[in-house]
Amino acid sequence: IIDDPMAEQIWGQVQFKLKGKAKSKWLAYYMGMRSAVFDEWTANQMTKNPNAVILHLGCGLDSRFVRVGKNAKQWVDVDLDQVTQQRKNFYQPQRNYQMLGADLSENGFVDALPQAQGAIVILEGVSMYLTNQTLQQLFAKLKDKYCNISILVDCYTPFAVKMSKVKNPVNQVGVKT
């Protein structure tokens, strides 16, 4: 669904064992399709606003910068400190790419983001871990910093959030959320 050699490289190095429903081909299809939609949207937004800073919030080990962001003026991948430390095993800062360790539920990190007229904000697979109030505060802080903002976020119904505590594929591979 997407061409992602970096994911293959990381998977080969980490050798993480899947178990249970996490082996589902349907989950793999869903994740691939979601990533493809986010990649296409990001590329389109970059074409419309080439001077915007791209903010991938809750990026995990995702290689979106490698797939679609090499021509970005400035790209920042943001995730928890321990995730960012893991990222540094696979990605190196570049002229137009940096990583920032931060807790998205504490929006003070926005002050450390690069100045720009506009921002393209990606929140994929993370909104379900933040409260509505936290998301609203984060969006307000981003709005105060940037004049032009485009945001793509996958949203979950209250039922889906409740079910994620029981049937979460991330938990099923042994990761604690």
N, C-alpha and C positions, 0 to 999 in steps of 0.2 A: 504494500500500500504506500509506503514511503521508502526512499532510499536513504538508509542511515548506517553507513559503515562504522561510525563512531560508536553507536549502540552495540554493534557486533563486537567491536574491539573491547569495550568495557565489559560486556557479558562474558567474553572469553577470558578476560583477566580475573574477574571477580569470582566466577564459577559458583554462583549462588544457586542452591538447589531449590527448585519449586516443589510445592506439595499441594495436594487437594485441588480445589476449584481454580487456583491460580494457574493451573495448566490448561484451562479452558481455551479452545481455539476461538470461541465467541468473544471472550474477554480480549484476546489478542487482536481480533478484528476491530472491536470497538475502540481499543486504545490506538490502533494504527489509524483508523478513520478519524478519530478526534484529533490526533496529531496532524494529519493531513489538512484538516479544516483550519486548524490554528496556523499551520505553516502558510497556507494560501492567503488567509486573512492578513497575516503579518507582512508577507511580501507585497500584497496590494496596498496596505497602509504605508509601507516604506516608499512605494512609488509615488503615492499621493503627497507624502510629507517627508521628503528625503533628509531634512535637517532635524527631524525629531530624534530624541533619545529613545531607544527601545528599552523597556523595563520588563524583564521576565521574572515575575514575582512568584516564589515557590517553585523554582526551576528544577529542583532535584538534580539528577545527572543528565537531564535532557540536553541534546545537542542541536537545538534549534538554531543557535548562532552559526554553527558549522553548516547547517542545511540551507538557511535562508538569510543569514545576517552579515555575511562577510563584507557587504558593501554599505553597511550601516555607518552613519557618521559616528555614533556612540551607542554601545549596547552594554547593559548592565544585567547580569544574572544575580538574583537575590534569593537566598535561602538561609535557613538556620546555620549558625556557625559551624556545627559539626558536619553538615552537608557540604558547605562551602569548602571545608578542609578536605573532604573526600573529592570534590570536584577538581581541586588543585592537583590531584594525582593524574588527571586525564586532560585538563585544559590549562592553557597558559594565558596570562593577561597579554593583551596586544594593544597596539596604538588605539584601536577603537573598541576594545573589549575589556571589561573588568568584572570581577566577582565581588559581591558584598555579603558578608555574613550578618544576618539580622532576623529578628523575630517579627513576622508580619503583624502580629497582634499588638506590637508596640510601635506605633508609626513614627517614632523619632528618627528612624533610619532615612526617612524621606529627605531630611535636611542634608544628608551626606550624598544624595544623588546629584548627578551633574546638572548644571544650569542649561536650559534650552528653552526655546519658545514653545515647543510642543513635545509631547510624549506619546508613545505607543505602548500601552500597558497590556501585558499578557498574564492572565491568572488561570492556568489550566490545572484542574485537579486539586485545587487548594481551597476554594471558597467554602467547601463543606466543613472545613476545620476551623473556620472563623465565624464568629457571631455576626448577626446583621449589624449590630452597633459597631463592632470592630471594622467591618467592611465600610460602613458609612463614614466612620472617622478617617479611615485610610483614603477613601475617595475624596473627602473634603480636604485633607492635607495635600493630596496630589493636585487638586484643583487650585489650591492656594499657590502652589509652586509653578505650575505650568499653565500657560494661556490656552493652549490647544491640547486636548487629550482625546485619544481614541482608546477604548478599553474593550477587550474581549475576555469574558469570564464565563465558564460553564457553571450553571446554577443548578441547585438541587431543591426539590420540594421538601417540606418538613418530613414527610414520610420517608423519602430517600435518605435523608440524614439519619433518621432513627434506624433504618435498616442497615446503614453503613456500619453501625456499631455492632451489628450481628453478622452481616454478610459482606464484610469489606475484603476485597481481594488483596489489598495491601496487608491487612492483618493475617490473611490466610497464607502468605508466604513467610510469615514469622516476624514482620516488622511491626513495632508498636507505634500507634499514632497518638 
